[in-house]
Amino acid sequence: MHKHIFKITLIFLLMSLMIISYGFAENWHQWRGPNNDGISQETNVPINWSQTENVKWRFPLPGEGASTPVIWDDNIFLTCADEEDLVLMCINADGEEQWKRVLSTGNRTKRGDEVNNAAPSPTTDGKYVWTFLGSGDLACHDLQGNPIWKTNLEERYGSFSLYFIMSTSPLLYKDRLYIQLIHSNAWLVLALDKMTGNEIWKHERESDARRESEQAYTSTILYRDSKHEFIVVHGADYVTAHNLEDGSEIWRCGGLNSHERYNPAFRLVASPVVAEGLIVVPSAKNGPVLGLDPAGKGDITDTEFQIWKLQRGTPDVPSPLIHNGLVYLCRENGVLICLDAKTGEKLYEERTHNHRHRSSPVYANGNIYLTARDGVVNVVKAGRDFEIVATNTIGETVAASPVIVNGTLYLRSYDALYAISNIVKSEE
């Protein structure tokens, strides 16, 4: 009898874990997906589309923005300009607007339409959604669009001093928001209470960077394994690991911007990406890429904790991707580099689409999706050999990274949000 009850209980627990895991996998709650690494577990993902082919719906947006949408269940959240306002929008899975809230007034743009205040991506936990803007406005809303709290980090921690616009996306983990503010007036790492916006801790990060190299547009990344748990911060010539409880520095690594041939314009844009036992760190301006062991302490520059180093070929804006023992680097000119994750050996270096790439690559169902700014998306077969599976375009400017949920590929352009799915073809 007891064995029978135990067996039923065990089955129930396993089913519950499967449901929880499946539910979490369905949601793309932050910039680079469930684990902030650009990896999707979806299988029925489209590889062919156009402005009309395989398009479930196209939702016109009121203005521009480079932020990546985030999705929880049937709710799609994104930020964008709306004339002079910056807004948070909620759209449902049928492509219908649910609500729109003004976050700030007085949009700014830089480098033509390259970037505006709607560059950072939102994050959600399924109960609330948090937004950050290049203006410093940080806000929390519930899923019905009701405001919970709002603050301005520029007013609290000093005016941002960057050549472009603050573009870091907040990292949500447990009851905290982690955010980095790296610019010429400050190098700060913050932990804030997610329900109040109040400061839990502030860490003043050290650097000897100069001029534009003092500035960064990267986002904080979480590293977790059975032995380690910390955040990774990338900017001002260094990558650093910080304790989640108090922000204290665990280790740092330089060697990105050569002291002998120092580049004062070496601002960092591409963020690191992690896999178990490995942190891949990009740099800038065709500089190096590092493969780091997360177990380091202190200054790990040029130590045994630097597993490998690619001397040249970093992505300048798109963040790297790690999948199945391989590292993928999409350079801003559309050249794709594939490395062995254990050794850093270059397996291939091939051009896809010769146009500026701002989006970070994503993986799904055996393929890598590379998105160019002119709306062309190359689907490349994952693996040690280079093969373009398909080339598609929506003919609109794209800076956001793709999102994949429930077999639907979401592409956010400056003009519209597209929902692309194989289901469209099967229903015709």
C-alpha distance (Angstrom), angle and dihedral (degrees) to the residues before:
residue distance angle dihedral
M1 . . .
H2 3.80 . .
K3 3.81 90.5 .
H4 3.81 89.9 51.9
I5 3.82 92.1 50.9
F6 3.79 90.6 46.2
K7 3.82 90.9 51.3
I8 3.82 92.6 49.7
T9 3.82 90.8 46.8
L10 3.82 91.1 49.9
I11 3.81 92.1 49.7
F12 3.80 90.4 48.8
L13 3.81 91.8 50.4
L14 3.80 92.1 48.5
M15 3.80 91.4 48.7
S16 3.80 90.3 48.4
L17 3.79 91.0 51.4
M18 3.81 90.3 49.1
I19 3.81 91.1 50.4
I20 3.81 92.1 48.0
S21 3.79 91.7 46.8
Y22 3.80 92.5 46.6
G23 3.78 92.4 47.6
F24 3.79 91.5 50.5
A25 3.80 92.1 47.3
E26 3.78 90.2 54.5
N27 3.81 92.5 59.6
W28 3.78 125.4 78.3
H29 3.78 95.7 -162.5
Q30 3.80 100.1 165.7
W31 3.79 142.4 29.9
R32 3.83 98.5 -76.0
G33 3.76 101.3 26.2
P34 3.82 138.1 -99.7
N35 3.83 94.9 -25.0
N36 3.81 98.5 23.8
D37 3.80 90.4 -113.6
G38 3.82 104.2 102.1
I39 3.81 92.9 -109.8
S40 3.81 122.0 136.4
Q41 3.81 124.6 -170.7
E42 3.82 91.7 -156.5
T43 3.81 116.7 122.5
N44 3.81 108.7 -173.1
V45 3.81 94.5 63.4
P46 3.82 121.0 149.2
I47 3.78 119.3 -113.8
N48 3.83 97.4 179.7
W49 3.81 128.5 55.2
S50 3.79 145.3 125.7
Q51 3.80 134.6 -170.1
T52 3.81 87.2 -64.4
E53 3.83 109.6 12.0
N54 3.82 113.3 95.2
V55 3.81 90.6 -5.7
K56 3.83 112.0 142.9
W57 3.78 90.7 -173.3
R58 3.79 144.1 -23.8
F59 3.80 117.1 -143.0
P60 3.87 113.9 -161.6
L61 3.80 113.5 -134.5
P62 3.81 124.1 -142.9
G63 3.80 94.0 -129.3
E64 3.78 149.1 -15.6
G65 3.78 130.8 -58.8
A66 3.79 139.8 151.9
S67 3.81 96.6 -151.6
T68 3.79 118.5 119.4
P69 3.84 115.6 -122.4
V70 3.80 118.7 -116.5
I71 3.80 123.4 -146.8
W72 3.79 135.0 -156.3
D73 3.81 117.0 175.8
D74 3.83 105.7 -50.4
N75 3.81 95.7 -16.3
I76 3.80 121.3 99.4
F77 3.82 115.5 -171.2
L78 3.78 126.0 -167.3
T79 3.79 139.8 156.0
C80 3.78 125.7 -135.3
A81 3.77 144.5 151.5
D82 3.80 118.8 -86.2
E83 3.82 103.8 -170.5
E84 3.84 101.9 -65.2
D85 3.80 94.2 -15.8
L86 3.80 127.9 87.6
V87 3.79 110.2 -142.5
L88 3.78 142.1 -171.7
M89 3.79 113.1 -139.4
C90 3.79 131.0 -164.9
I91 3.81 116.3 -155.4
N92 3.80 124.6 178.3
A93 3.80 127.7 -131.4
D94 3.82 90.1 -95.1
G95 3.80 91.8 60.0
E96 3.81 96.4 -104.6
E97 3.78 124.0 137.2
Q98 3.81 112.0 -116.4
W99 3.79 99.0 -179.8
K100 3.79 144.6 -29.4
R101 3.82 127.6 -147.2
V102 3.80 129.6 -168.7
L103 3.81 110.4 -124.1
S104 3.79 99.7 176.3
T105 3.78 142.4 -12.3
G106 3.79 124.6 -131.7
N107 3.79 110.9 53.3
R108 3.81 120.6 -154.7
T109 3.79 129.4 -158.1
K110 3.80 132.6 -165.8
R111 3.79 133.9 -162.3
G112 3.79 93.4 14.0
D113 3.78 106.5 -66.1
E114 3.81 93.5 -22.7
V115 3.80 95.3 112.7
N116 3.80 139.9 -3.6
N117 3.80 137.7 174.8
A118 3.83 90.2 -75.4
A119 3.81 92.4 71.4
P120 3.84 102.2 106.0
S121 3.81 114.8 80.1
P122 3.83 123.8 -126.0
T123 3.80 125.6 -121.0
T124 3.81 131.9 -150.9
D125 3.81 140.7 -172.1
G126 3.80 95.9 -160.9
K127 3.81 92.6 -96.9
Y128 3.78 101.9 56.6
V129 3.80 137.9 15.1
W130 3.80 124.7 -142.5
T131 3.79 124.5 -155.9
F132 3.79 133.1 -169.7
L133 3.80 125.9 -170.0
G134 3.79 134.6 -163.0
S135 3.81 86.2 -111.6
G136 3.81 89.4 67.1
D137 3.81 94.5 -107.3
L138 3.80 111.1 145.3
A139 3.81 117.8 -176.0
C140 3.80 143.7 170.6
H141 3.81 125.2 -148.5
D142 3.76 132.5 174.2
L143 3.79 120.2 -121.4
Q144 3.79 91.5 -91.5
G145 3.81 90.7 57.4
N146 3.80 96.3 -105.0
P147 3.82 112.0 148.1
I148 3.81 115.1 -115.8
W149 3.80 100.3 175.9
K150 3.80 141.6 -26.4
T151 3.80 135.0 -163.0
N152 3.80 138.7 162.7
L153 3.79 117.7 -125.5
E154 3.79 93.6 -164.8
E155 3.79 90.0 58.4
R156 3.82 91.8 44.8
Y157 3.80 100.1 43.6
G158 3.80 106.2 22.8
S159 3.79 136.1 -81.3
F160 3.80 117.0 -56.3
S161 3.78 115.0 -111.6
L162 3.81 110.6 -162.9
Y163 3.79 135.9 134.5
F164 3.80 88.4 -125.6
I165 3.84 131.0 14.5
M166 3.80 130.1 -57.8
S167 3.81 104.2 -97.1
T168 3.80 106.9 169.0
S169 3.81 116.4 132.7
P170 3.83 119.1 -140.6
L171 3.80 119.6 -113.2
L172 3.82 116.1 -135.6
Y173 3.80 116.4 -154.7
K174 3.80 123.8 161.6
D175 3.83 108.2 -47.9
R176 3.80 97.0 -16.5
L177 3.78 143.3 78.5
Y178 3.79 114.0 -145.2
I179 3.78 117.2 -159.4
Q180 3.78 135.8 167.3
L181 3.81 125.5 -146.6
I182 3.79 107.8 -166.8
H183 3.79 115.0 169.9
S184 3.80 140.9 118.8
N185 3.81 93.9 -76.3
A186 3.81 98.5 47.3
W187 3.79 145.6 1.9
L188 3.80 103.3 -149.8
V189 3.79 136.8 162.9
L190 3.81 114.8 -164.8
A191 3.78 138.3 -167.5
L192 3.81 113.2 -162.5
D193 3.79 131.6 -176.0
K194 3.80 105.2 -105.1
M195 3.82 93.9 -143.6
T196 3.81 98.2 47.7
G197 3.81 108.6 17.5
N198 3.81 88.4 -126.7
E199 3.78 118.1 148.3
I200 3.82 115.5 -102.0
W201 3.79 94.1 176.9
K202 3.79 141.0 -15.9
H203 3.79 123.8 -153.7
E204 3.80 121.1 -163.5
R205 3.78 105.0 -146.6
E206 3.81 119.3 -147.4
S207 3.79 125.3 -131.9
D208 3.78 141.4 156.8
A209 3.83 92.6 -151.7
R210 3.79 118.3 137.0
R211 3.81 136.3 -147.2
E212 3.82 115.0 -26.3
S213 3.80 90.4 -3.1
E214 3.81 86.2 71.9
Q215 3.81 88.5 70.5
A216 3.81 132.0 79.2
Y217 3.80 138.1 -178.1
T218 3.81 95.3 -169.0
S219 3.81 128.6 119.7
T220 3.80 132.1 -126.1
I221 3.83 114.4 -100.2
L222 3.81 129.1 -158.5
Y223 3.81 121.2 -132.8
R224 3.83 119.2 -163.2
D225 3.78 134.9 168.2
S226 3.83 134.9 142.0
K227 3.82 91.8 -74.8
H228 3.79 106.6 26.9
E229 3.77 139.0 48.7
F230 3.80 121.9 171.8
I231 3.78 144.2 121.5
V232 3.79 124.2 -101.6
V233 3.82 119.4 -140.1
H234 3.80 121.5 -168.1
G235 3.79 125.4 -167.1
A236 3.82 148.9 81.3
D237 3.83 92.7 54.1
Y238 3.84 95.6 -53.4
V239 3.77 143.1 79.3
T240 3.81 114.0 -145.8
A241 3.81 138.8 -175.7
H242 3.81 119.6 -139.9
N243 3.79 135.8 -163.1
L244 3.80 112.0 -110.6
E245 3.80 93.5 -139.9
D246 3.80 101.6 54.0
G247 3.82 108.0 -0.5
S248 3.79 94.0 -114.5
E249 3.79 114.9 157.0
I250 3.80 116.1 -102.5
W251 3.80 98.0 -179.9
R252 3.76 141.9 -18.5
C253 3.78 134.7 -157.7
G254 3.79 129.2 -159.8
G255 3.77 129.5 173.5
L256 3.79 93.3 104.8
N257 3.81 98.0 103.3
S258 3.80 109.6 37.0
H259 3.81 114.0 -123.7
E260 3.81 89.4 -152.6
R261 3.82 93.6 53.2
Y262 3.80 99.0 23.6
N263 3.80 116.3 -170.2
P264 3.83 110.3 -154.5
A265 3.84 90.2 -165.4
F266 3.82 93.9 58.4
R267 3.83 97.3 124.6
L268 3.80 113.0 165.6
V269 3.82 119.8 -129.1
A270 3.83 107.6 154.8
S271 3.81 113.0 79.2
P272 3.83 125.8 -138.8
V273 3.79 121.2 -102.9
V274 3.80 127.6 -149.4
A275 3.78 140.1 -148.1
E276 3.78 127.2 171.4
G277 3.80 107.7 -63.1
L278 3.80 94.7 1.4
I279 3.79 139.2 80.2
V280 3.82 115.0 -172.2
V281 3.80 111.4 -153.9
P282 3.82 120.9 -166.1
S283 3.80 124.4 -165.0
A284 3.81 131.5 -170.0
K285 3.82 145.8 -95.1
N286 3.84 95.0 35.2
G287 3.82 89.3 -53.0
P288 3.82 130.1 143.8
V289 3.80 133.0 -56.1
L290 3.81 119.5 -146.0
G291 3.78 131.2 -153.0
L292 3.82 106.7 -154.4
D293 3.79 134.3 -169.0
P294 3.83 107.3 -129.1
A295 3.83 92.3 -144.2
G296 3.81 95.1 79.2
K297 3.81 129.3 124.1
G298 3.80 129.1 -158.0
D299 3.80 120.0 -13.9
I300 3.81 106.1 -4.0
T301 3.83 96.6 174.8
D302 3.82 109.4 139.7
T303 3.83 92.7 -6.1
E304 3.80 133.6 122.4
F305 3.82 87.6 -84.1
Q306 3.81 88.5 70.7
I307 3.79 97.1 83.2
W308 3.78 94.9 -176.1
K309 3.79 142.5 -15.5
L310 3.78 129.8 -148.8
Q311 3.80 102.4 -154.8
R312 3.82 97.2 -152.1
G313 3.79 139.1 6.9
T314 3.79 106.4 68.9
P315 3.80 120.5 162.5
D316 3.80 107.2 -109.2
V317 3.83 97.9 -152.5
P318 3.86 112.5 -2.7
S319 3.80 112.3 80.6
P320 3.82 119.5 -126.1
L321 3.80 126.4 -99.2
I322 3.81 128.0 -141.5
H323 3.80 121.4 -162.4
N324 3.79 134.8 156.9
G325 3.81 95.8 -14.8
L326 3.80 95.2 -44.7
V327 3.81 132.6 104.9
Y328 3.80 119.3 -148.1
L329 3.80 121.3 -158.7
C330 3.81 117.1 -170.5
R331 3.77 107.7 -163.8
E332 3.81 120.6 -150.0
N333 3.83 90.4 -106.1
G334 3.81 93.8 56.7
V335 3.80 96.8 -99.7
L336 3.80 110.6 141.8
I337 3.81 118.7 -150.7
C338 3.80 121.2 -166.8
L339 3.82 120.8 -161.2
D340 3.76 135.5 -177.0
A341 3.82 103.8 -109.0
K342 3.81 94.4 -142.9
T343 3.78 99.3 47.7
G344 3.80 106.8 17.0
E345 3.81 89.4 -125.2
K346 3.78 111.2 159.9
L347 3.80 110.1 -120.5
Y348 3.79 97.8 179.5
E349 3.79 143.8 -15.7
E350 3.80 113.1 -158.6
R351 3.78 136.4 161.4
T352 3.80 119.8 -120.5
H353 3.81 114.2 173.4
N354 3.81 116.2 -5.1
H355 3.79 98.2 -134.1
R356 3.79 137.5 97.4
H357 3.82 112.9 -71.5
R358 3.81 119.0 -156.3
S359 3.83 101.1 155.9
S360 3.79 121.6 87.5
P361 3.82 117.1 -119.7
V362 3.81 122.0 -105.9
Y363 3.81 131.1 -159.8
A364 3.80 128.1 -140.4
N365 3.80 134.7 157.4
G366 3.79 97.8 -11.9
N367 3.80 96.8 -42.7
I368 3.81 139.5 98.2
Y369 3.82 117.3 -140.6
L370 3.83 114.8 -147.5
T371 3.81 116.1 -172.0
A372 3.80 123.7 -160.2
R373 3.78 124.7 -158.2
D374 3.82 92.5 -112.0
G375 3.81 90.6 62.6
V376 3.82 97.5 -99.2
V377 3.81 113.9 137.1
N378 3.79 119.5 -166.9
V379 3.79 116.5 -158.4
V380 3.81 107.9 -150.8
K381 3.80 124.1 -170.4
A382 3.80 111.5 -113.8
G383 3.78 114.7 -122.4
R384 3.77 144.4 72.5
D385 3.81 93.9 -61.4
F386 3.80 123.7 66.4
E387 3.80 118.0 -120.1
I388 3.82 130.3 155.5
V389 3.79 107.1 -142.4
A390 3.81 97.9 -175.5
T391 3.80 142.7 -11.5
N392 3.81 119.5 -147.3
T393 3.79 137.6 172.2
I394 3.79 139.2 -166.9
G395 3.82 92.1 -171.1
E396 3.81 94.5 -127.6
T397 3.81 134.1 106.7
V398 3.81 113.0 -89.7
A399 3.80 128.6 -173.4
A400 3.82 100.1 150.1
S401 3.79 121.1 91.3
P402 3.83 119.8 -111.3
V403 3.81 120.3 -96.6
I404 3.81 123.9 -150.2
V405 3.82 121.4 -162.4
N406 3.84 130.5 155.8
G407 3.79 93.5 -10.8
T408 3.80 92.2 -51.7
L409 3.78 123.1 118.4
Y410 3.81 112.6 -149.3
L411 3.80 118.2 -156.9
R412 3.78 118.1 -172.9
S413 3.82 114.8 -158.7
Y414 3.79 128.2 178.0
D415 3.81 86.9 -99.0
A416 3.79 106.9 38.4
L417 3.79 150.4 -8.5
Y418 3.82 114.3 -109.3
A419 3.81 126.0 -157.0
I420 3.83 108.1 -159.3
S421 3.79 122.8 -173.0
N422 3.80 143.4 160.5
I423 3.81 87.5 -133.0
V424 3.79 90.2 76.4
K425 3.79 91.2 64.8
S426 3.80 94.8 44.7
E427 3.82 92.3 51.8
E428 3.82 94.3 52.8
